[in-house]
Structures are given as C-alpha cells and as structure tokens.
Amino acid sequence: DKTTSIFLEGAFWSPAVIQGKARRLGFATDAGFRFERGVDFANAGRAVDRATQLILELCGGQAGPMVDVRGPMPRRDAVRVRPGRVARILGIEISNAVLADIFSVLGLKPTQEGMDFLVTPPSFRFDLAIEEDFIEEAARLYGYDNIPASAARHTQAILPEREATRLVSTMRQRLVDRDYQEVITFGFVSSAAELALRPDGNAIKVLNPIASQFDVMRTTLLGGLIETLRTNLNRKQDRVRVFETGRCFSRDGERYSQPLRIGGLAFGPALPEQWGAPKRNVDFFDVKGDLEALAWPLTVRTEAAAHPALHPGRSARVFVGDREAGWIGELHPRLLREFDLAGAPPVVFELDQEQLTERALPSAKTVSRLPAVRRDIAIVVAETIPSETVLNAMRQASPAHVEHVALFDVYRGPGIESGKKSLAILVLMQDTARTLTDVEIDATVADLVRVLRERFDASIRN
C-alpha cells in the first residue's frame, strides 16, 4: 500500500547468449526459461507502453519518461524459397499463387524474384530460419490432409557384397558365441577415471556436461567396462564377461579423431560352475583365445609390452598380421584399488576395429591324399627369447611342403642351465602330389635347425 513509484522494464536477451548458462551456473529462473526459447525482440517497447496504460487506467498516477537502451538486435534476413524445392520435399506441386497467399497470411512479406520467393520472418518467429522451415509452414497451412499419400518411386539396386570386408555384426556375434554380453556405455566419462586409465592421454573436455562426473570424452572403452563390472559385483555377480563396440575420442594438437574400437572384459571363473571341470579364474590365455576367435580368419599374435592401465609383466600388444591393433592384459593392481575391485584381476582387451574388418579373400586348396609326416625338434634357447619369435623365424624359412609349425612344450628345470629354456616344436610336412622321401624330410629339418642356430644361438636338446 505504501508503494508510490513503479519501475517497468521491457528487456530482450539473445537465446544464443543465455542458452546453457542456467545449467552451467546451477540455477534456473522463469525469465531464463522464457528468453532461452526466444521472445519478440521488437515488442519490448510496446509491452512497456501497454503495461503503463493499464496501470494509469486502473490505479491513476503519472507516467515518467521512457529510456530506450539498445544493443545489436537480431537480424531477420530474407530467405529464398524455391517452388521446385517445395515440390521435391512435399511430393506435390503448390502453385505460386497459393504459396504467395500462405506466406502473406503468415506475415512473411513475400516478394517474387523470377519463380522464387523472398520471405522475411517476423520478429516473433524464432523457429523460421532456413528454407525447409518455410516449406513446413506452407504444408501446415495448405493442409496435410490435402497432400495425397503415395509411395515414392525410386530405383533400387543390389550392391555386390565385398567378401574381403568383415561386418561388425559378425564380430559381435563371435564374442557372443564366446559367452560375452554386449554393453553400451556413455561416451562421457569422469576426468579422474580417464586420468587413472590413461595418464598420458589428452582427453577432450565437455563444455556443457550433463553431469559433473561426465566432464570429458572417453579415450578408451575400458572405463565403461570397468564401471559395468563394478555394477555387476555390487549385485553379487561372480562371473562377468562383457564387450562394447564404439567410438573413442582423442586429439593431437588441433586435430581430432574418433576411431572405432572394440573392447572386452572377463572376470571370475573361466567356465560356468559345473561338475565336469575344476573351478579356475579366467587368465590371459583364455582371453587371448577369445581374440583369436574374434579375428579369425585373420592371424593374431602378441608381444609383451607395458601399458599404464595393465599389470606389468601380464600385458601385451596385439598384432593382426603385421599391424598393431591394440592391447590385452590383466588390469593393473593400482586400478584394482582405485576402482575398489575385489577378487582376481579382470583380463581386458581393446582393439582398433578397422584392423579387423579387412581380410584376404579365401582361396581353395587341394586336399592331399598322401599321409603327413611329423618331426619334433627340441631346442634350448635363452629365456629372454619369445617362443613366438622362434616360430615366426621357422615359418619364414620353411619350404612349401611344410604345412604347420607349432609349440607343444616348454621345459625349465633339471638338465637345463639357468637363464635358458627348452622349446619342443612340431613340424608337419606334406605334399599334395607325391610322398616325401626321407632325404627331403631330413634336409628340411636340418635347414630349420640351421636357421635356429644362426638366429638364436639355439642348441639341440638331447
């Protein structure tokens, strides 16, 4: 009752300036909600005049001067609308006369340039910005019921399927067949978790995160898989095998990349509980077998290497053919403590999906009717020499009739000096046209032994 002076303000705030600010600052107001969606910037003065008029009529008093302070106002430029474009989008032709009437009713002040229209949206229509917006308005006023329902006519062609390309759905099914379940996790992750997994990473920060704990884009799939494991452990699940295919996000200076990756995690018993097999926890070689099944018919090999998120000594780079494709290993003990994971460490892998999509075309091979010949070679080499390196050297040096080279035993103990190990390797030989002679077989074995001696200083174990 004691109020004698009233100050009225008619304001306009650009939606582009205030959008997202309320969420970023942690509070919301009615004005912010309204201006964020756009108001008529040309109507602020008239609104103040009308409010003043009503106050004077109802309450009496005297109006003071109006102060008009204006900054740069939004521009409402004319937009070209092409009748041909209208016909292509709506599927029917609307005459220029009808279009002109519709645009006039909407207050768009249409003018014609040749066959096209130039229309200017009024200040209160923030939803009209591009040609398609005006075509939508034309359809609305013309009447959706007046647009006949008809199937679009177009030519269909069956493209040849590329045999050399493996489908992502095939890879997913391979892992499902290996008892994995697919999960889909957020591309937004916590910067703290990302730093724990990739201390050397350069995560991309999110300007307007949907929540404070999702403030960066993921550079690896491992974070989402570990969170899935934690959720399952909290629900008393003792065996978890999950995988995910999705994009990761990284940057190198000003360049951004979004590689497609496929990652997996295995935790708990290697097999479901049963009477026919003893219970044991999943290990590195179980998951390596899963990778070999995933990549088939491509060849997977591993080389021991360190990774900040993986256990030192129980991690390896994964190669598909001669190309590096990713990592495999047990989760680092430091991360087990940080993520509060109890029990045996999970085994994880992450591969570049692109390295798994291309394969060589299959070719037919004659099946030999002649028996194969097997020879076993036992050698002693330095402990530091990986057995995979030895096998690759033998495969490269093998003649055409050597079908298969594989390791079947590793021995360390009495009879083998310290710092060395014994490798037992089988060599399978076969010819499709004739039976191999003893001379050829012995010469092949001698050549392989010579290669092992020259490259690895290997000695034959008696």
ABEGO torsion letter per residue (X at the ends): XABABBBBBBBBBBAAAABGAAAAAGBBBAAAAAAAAEBBAAAAAAAAAAAAAAAAAAAEEBBBBBBBBBBBBBBBBBBBBBAAAAAAAAGBBBBAAAAAAAAAAAGAGBBBBEABBBBBBBAABAABABAAAAAAAAAAAAEAAABBBBBBBBBBBBBBBBAABBBAAAAAAAAAAAGBBBBBBBABBBAAAAAAABAABBBBBBABBABAABABBBABAAAAAAAAAAAAAAAGBABBBBBBBEBBBBBBEABBBBBBBBBBBBBEBABBBBAABBBBBBBAAAAAAAAAAAAOABBBBBBBBBBAABBBGABBBBBBEABBAEBBEBBBAAAAAAAGBBEBBBBBBBBBAAAAABBBBBBBBBBBABBBBBBBBBBBBBAABBAAAAAAAAAAABBAABABBBBABBBBEBGBBBGBBBBBBBBBBBBAABBBBAAAAAAAAAAAAAAAAAAAGBBBBX
